[in-house]
Amino acid sequence: MASAASTKVPPLLEPYLRLPPEASLVVLTSVLGASANWLVLRWVYSLLKNGQKDGGTEDTAVVLCSFLRDGAFWREGASKMGLDLDALNRSKRYVCVDGLTGLYAPSDERTSSSKDHVLRGGKIDDVKRGVDKAIAEVSKEKKVVLLMDGMDAWLAMGGVGSLGAVNVLNSWRERVHATIAIVAADDALVHTQHTTLERDHAAFTLGLAHEARMVMALRLLDTGTARDVSGVVRVTGGGKADGEVGDGEYLYFVGGDGAVRVFERGT
């Protein structure tokens, strides 16, 4: 049985994790040592489990495409929060596009799953076709939120350039209610820019950040590590309409059981 702490979205983040406005882009950035996995799971939980003022729970669907983690990873994490992604998949409210398991594996080593859409190629047409199919599966009479985890990793694989990645992302954005992109923002990738990979990564990541309605950035403590603090979450661009919460910065701690505590400095 999931603990109460792990089944609840941290109250300080609840206002930011509501259904985004139509056609909006939200960007989550992470760095080495401050993974965004826990935040992605709470976005999924908030969209599928919590009641929404705009749209209602049953009217919202999620397509989660990940190039870094397979469907089993997300199902296990969601189950610790009391969220049954298999049941939501059967009701056409959730679908996972697995961009890791079969992308570059030999055909005799690829695994198949009836639960997930497993990408079978890393070229732009292969990926676009897979995500398009997933969107079509859940889009009937629902507000679809597309979560793209690790498009920058796909960029590093050489299957697409920065311009191509932006163009295909924009094509998906036209088909869904809102989009959430999760990318790495380590200094070595964004600020150095000596190699083609670094330049492409920086162009893609910074371009998304400039276009985003809201950016949620995870980083480590500036003062080093702490036993009871995993990192810092900084939200910018959160308040662009009347009644919405504004920018904020909070500390967070991810426990060994997956439970997350978010709190203000000094508390």
Secondary structure, DSSP 8 states (H G I E B T S, - for coil): ---TGGGS--TTTGGGSS---TTEEEEEEEBTTB-SHHHHHHHHHHHHTS--TTT-GGGEEEEEEESSS-HHHHHHHHHTTT--HHHHHHTTSEEEEESSSSSSS-GGG----SSEEE----SHHHHHHHHHHHHHHH-TTSEEEEEEE-HHHHHHHTSS-HHHHHHHHHHHHTTSSEEEEEEE--HHHHT---SHHHHHHHHHHHHHHHH-SEEEEEE--TT--BTTB-EEEEEES---STT----EEEEEEE-TTS-EEEE-TT-
